[in-house]
């Protein structure tokens, strides 16, 4: 044990002696490992930031487990006759699903359709959406950038207040100013019903499609003023409380809907598979970047291997003297492996320092690339561990050659 510990000490001495005697060669080897480890640590930081962005995006779009039940249009006259047997998609379908699944699938209080709205004498097509306050705040992360969100009582009591999407808000604000008025507090008439504009809103991320021309009104106002009793709706939005149970609940949902529609399959269930799709995308990107990191580490390993092989040739006589004085193969092997690991670990430490730089400039990188790198201690430790493994693998062959060297041949080596 004492002899092996002595060999470890000699390995440390030999590593720093090599750096001192051959600074360029050793420096290039260390730099190769440092760049590879730094790249790996930075990649892991960016992947962590990408995963955080995915989770945030999914939450902004309503989270995993969101689903929509929508009505299908008949493709031909025969299918149209079959669909006529069904009462169509109704709010009662959502209540039936909620009750039959013990609230594992809950309907979101939102429904709507396209209609007409008039503002200061100008009529245009809008998407009139009835919802509750929690749907805007929690499910779709609506941001009121002009005016204010009506209070909970206004939503609960179905008062005639409305929020308008950013496209309408921008357009109508210009019209209102041309008339010497303000958008907030002005009146619109949506499908013949007057509402007071409380503010204009946008979604945190999913700013596309009809959202920009949405007029959001309280759910109770939608029920009382715009929906016929027992009338049909174009779609129902629902949320599966435990997204992992989706595959189990989906057949049950289809069965309930078929029963509600008298055996007619005139609706479709669309799952918002944001999380699984984005996770798969992140996994593919991670795999590609991992291949790049492995190639970089291979270059660093070749640098260490070259340094150790050159060191072996420079110290053949020294090895012969040690063997002549009684050093065993294991001691020589350990000495060379320690030297290689020391060189690679120096590169690993420097690489971890380089890899920690992106998270320090997270705000600037987020502004430039929309991704904020996240420092991952476990990932950085793994990158450093990889550098140690590179040192062992790169120094293994020179160490084996040195341990097997014949002392007689070594002492006659020129």
LOKETI-306492 format. One record per residue (C-alpha): residue in one letter; x, y, z. Coordinates in steps of 0.5 Angstrom, whole numbers, plus 500, padded with zeros to 3 digits. Each point is the difference from the previous one (the first is absolute). Last residue first. Layout:
BEGIN
AXYZ;...
end
This chain:
BEGIN
X538512448;X497494503;X505495504;X497501506;X493499497;X502493497;X503498506;X494502504;X495497495;X494504500;X493497501;X498506505;X502505495;X496497495;X494499504;X501507503;X500503492;X494496499;X496502506;X501507500;X495502495;X495496503;X501502507;X501508498;X493499496;X497497506;X502506505;X497505494;X494496500;X499501508;X501507499;X494500495;X496496505;X502505505;X498506496;X493496498;X499499508;X501507501;X495503495;X501507498;X494502496;X501503493;X494505499;X497499493;X497505495;X506501496;X502507501;X496502506;X501494503;X508500499;X500507503;X496498506;X504493501;X507504500;X502496506;X497494497;X504500494;X507501504;X499493504;X503496495;X506504499;X501498508;X498493499;X506500494;X505502504;X499495506;X499495494;X507502497;X503499507;X497494501;X503497493;X507502502;X499497507;X497494497;X505499495;X506500505;X496496505;X499494494;X508501499;X501499508;X495494500;X503496495;X507501502;X498498507;X496494498;X506497496;X504500506;X506505502;X506496502;X506504499;X501498493;X492501499;X502508502;X506500496;X496497494;X495505500;X505506501;X503497494;X493500496;X499507502;X499504494;X497495496;X494499505;X500508500;X498500493;X495494501;X497504506;X500507496;X497496494;X494497504;X499506503;X499503493;X496494498;X495501506;X499507498;X498498493;X495495503;X497505505;X498504494;X497494496;X496498506;X498507501;X497500493;X497494501;X496503506;X498506496;X496495496;X497496505;X498506504;X497503494;X496493499;X498500508;X498508499;X495498494;X497494504;X499504506;X497505495;X495495498;X498497507;X499507503;X496503494;X495494499;X494504500;X495494499;X495501495;X493496501;X496499494;X492501500;X495497495;X501493503;X492498500;X498495505;X495504503;X504506501;X501500508;X502492499;X505502495;X503505504;X500496506;X504494496;X505505497;X501503507;X501493503;X505498494;X504507502;X501498507;X505495500;X504503495;X500507504;X502497506;X506504500;X497507499;X497499507;X495506501;X497499493;X498506497;X494502496;X498505494;X493499497;X499501493;X495503494;X495501505;X493497500;X494503503;X496497507;X498507501;X502505495;X507503501;X501507499;X497504505;X500496506;X505495499;X505505497;X499505506;X501494505;X506499497;X503507501;X502503493;X506499496;X500504493;X505496496;X503503494;X508499502;X498493502;X498498493;X506497498;X507502504;X503503506;X501493504;X505503505;X498504505;X493501497;X498507499;X494505503;X497506499;X496504505;X493501504;X496501493;X493501502;X495495497;X493501496;X497493497;X498500493;X505495498;X505504503;X499507501;X506504502;X500506506;X506504502;X503500507;X507498498;X501502492;X500507502;X497506496;X501506496;X497496493;X507499497;X502497507;X494495500;X502498493;X507499502;X498496506;X496496496;X505497495;X505499506;X495497505;X497496494;X507497498;X502499508;X494496502;X494504503;X497499507;X493501502;X495502505;X493499500;X499497507;X500493500;X499499508;X507496501;X504504495;X498507503;X501497507;X507497498;X502507498;X501503493;X507499498;X503507498;X501505495;X505499495;X506495500;X495494503;X504494500;X497493499;X503494503;X496495496;X497496505;X502504507;X498507498;X495499495;X497494502;X500502507;X496506498;X494496497;X499499493;X495502494;X504501493;X497505495;X505499494;X499506496;X498502493;X499508499;X496506500;X502507501;X495505503;X504501506;X501493501;X495495497;X502492502;X498495495;X500492501;X505494501;X499495505;X501499507;X501496506;X503500507;X499497507;X505494499;X497494501;X504495505;X503493499;X502496506;X493503503;X498494502;X500497493;X493499499;X498507503;X505504496;X498497494;X493501500;X501507502;X504501494;X495497496;X495504503;X503506497;X498498493;X502496494;X495498495;X493497502;X502494496;X495497495;X502505495;X507497499;X498494497;X496504494;X506504500;X505494499;X495498494;X500507497;X508500500;X506502504;X496502506;X503506504;X503498507;X499503507;X506501504;X502498507;X506503502;X506498505;X505503505;X504494503;X506504500;X500507502;X495506498;X504503494;X504504505;X502494504;X502496494;X505506498;X503500508;X501493499;X503501493;X504506503;X503496506;X502494495;X504505495;X503503506;X503493503;X502499493;X504506499;X503499507;X502493497;X503502494;X504505504;X503495504;X501495494;X503506497;X505502506;X502492500;X502500493;X503507501;X504498506;X502493497;X503504494;X503505504;X503495505;X504497494;X502506497;X503502507;X504494500;X503501493;X501507501;X503500507;X504494499;X505500506;X496504505;X493496498;X504493500;X503502507;X493501502;X498493498;X506497502;X499502507;X493498500;X502493498;X506500505;X495501505;X495494497;X506496500;X502501507;X493498502;X501494496;X506498504;X497502507;X494495498;
end
